[in-house]
Amino acid sequence: MYSLILDSSTKKLYVCLVSDNKILFEKYIEGRNDHAKNIVSTIDEALKSASIDTDKLNEVIVGVGPGSYTGVRMAVAVAKMMAVFKKNIKLYTISTLMLMSSNKKGLVLSSIDARRGNCFGMIIDNDSLKYVINEGLISYEELKNNKYDVEVTEENFVVDPIYVLNNKKLVLEPHLLVPNYLRDTEAERNINA
């Protein structure tokens, strides 16, 4: 069973290929708003490293955000296309904040910068998989006023692919999947102001 994990919602593009709980390929690419130029070539690199093609993939798990508006769409669009055009590939999602917290135990504060003192953030108890603070758009100050054991950000997170595989959610209609933006774009906010 081959599983491809993708996330482009943060400053890091994450691509991982797993087969039967064994990591075959894993790469983090620091981005400068350029995940689009790297995502397809990195997926190709992952598949070539395992000497397989997309026909051998069984599933794609994609981080659906929250995060950078354009960034979130990159991995989601690629994952949707793979699932829609390759009928043998099942599509699954995971919250990007959950993916970011996957390598830590206890109460984990996970955050992505949303500018102006705000973040997309949450606190999860990774021992019980229960949210202490549900993911949302929140001020850093308000989020950090809560109890937590460890903090991960979009700069320092490390993914545990097995955790991701164990906490994925099946998408029944891949063509209807939309990213979890948690807020309107700046242009939409300006129009509505």
N, C-alpha and C positions, 0 to 999 in steps of 0.2 A: 504494500500500500504506500503510495507516494503522496505526500502532502506538501503543498507550497504555501508558505506564510508570507504575506505582504503587508507593509504599512508605510505610508508616505505622509502621515498627518503631522509629523514633527520636523525638527531640523535635520533629523536623520532618516534616510530611506533604509528600511529594513527588509531584507529578502532572505528566506530560509527554506531549505528543502529537507524534508524529514522522510525517512522510510522505516516503518515499524519501530518507532521511537528512537531511531538512530539519526543523528544530525549528519547529513551528507554535505551540506553547504550552508554557510551562514555569513552574511555580509551586512555591515552598517556603512552607509555612505553619507558623510557630512554634506549637507546641501546648502545652497545659496539661492533658494527659490528655483532650483533646476532639477528637481526629481524627475520631471518628464523626460529629460534627456538620458537619464540613467536607468529607469525602471525596466524597460524592455530588454536592454542589453544585459542587465544584471540577472534577470530571469533566464535569459538565454545561457549566460555563463553558468548558472546553477544547474540547468538541465544538462548542459554539455559535460559538466564536472561529474555527473552521475551516469553519463552515456545514455540518456533517455530523451524522448521528445514529449511534446504535450499530450500525445495519445496515451502515454503511460501514467499521466497524473490522474489521481483519483479524486482529489479535492484541493480547493484553494480556500484558505482562511485569510480574510482581509480585515485589517483594522479600519473601522468605519468612522473614526473620529471620537471625540471632537479634535479640532486642531486648525491649522492653516486652511482657509477656505479652498484655495487652489490645490494645496497639498493633499487634502483629504480626498479630493476627486480623482487624483492620479491613480492610486492603487485600486480604488473602488471601480473605476472605469475599466481598468485592465482586467481585474478579477471577474467583473460582470461579463465582459466580452469572452473570456475563456470559458465561463460556465454556459453562456448562451450558445456559442458556436461549437463547442465541444461537448456534446450531450453526455459523455461519460464522466465529466468533471462536476462534482457537487460543490456548491458555494456555501461557505460558512462565514460568519462575522464574529468579531470580538471587539469590545470597546478598546480604543487606543490607550486610554488611561489604565485599563486592566492589563493590557499587554505590557505596558511600561512597568507596572508593579509586579509582574509575574515572577521575578527572580528574588523577591524579598519575603520574609516571614513577618508575622505580627501585624500591627496596625501600620499600614503604608499610605502615606500622603503622596499622591501622584498629581503633577501639575504641568500644564503647557501654557506658556505666556500668551495672554490675550490682550496685552497692552493696557496702558493707563492704570496700572496697579491692579489689574484683574488677571484672572487665569481661568482656564478650563481645568477644574480640579475635582478631586474626590479623596476620601479616606476609606480604605477597605481593610477589613480584618481578613488577611489572607489565610489565617488558620481555619476560619469558619466560612469564608467567602461571603460574608455579610458586609453591606455598606454601613459605615458609621456616618459618613456624609455622602449622599448621592452625587453622582457627577453632575456638574453644572457650571455655569458662568458665575464666578464668585470672586470677591477681592482676596488677594493673597493674605491680607491681614486677618480677615474673617476666617479663612481656611486654616491658617496657622494658629489660631486661637483655640484649636481643638487638640485633644490628646492624640499623639501618633508616635510610633517607634522609629520610623525611618522615612526619609523623603527621597523621592525620585523626580527628576525633571527631564525635559526633553534633551538636555545636554548629557545626562549621566546614566540614563536607564540601560539596563542589560536584560534581554528577553530570555525567558525559560520556555523554549518551544514546546516542551511536553505539557507545561501548564496551559499554554495556548490551545493545544490539541484537546486537552481535557475540559476546557471551558468555552469552546466554540458553540455557536448557535446556527442551526441550519436555516438557509434562505430557501423557501419553497418556490418563489417566483423571482429568479435572479434579475430579470429585466426590470423589475419594480424596485430594486434596492436603491435607496438614497442614503447618502452619508449623514452622519449625526453632526450637524453644524452647530447646534445649541444657540445660535444667534444669526440674525440677518447679516448680510455683507455690509460693508461700510457704505456702498452706493445705495443699498436698499434703506439703510438707516437715514441717509441724507435726504432721500426722496420723501420718506415718511415724517421728516422733522418739520 
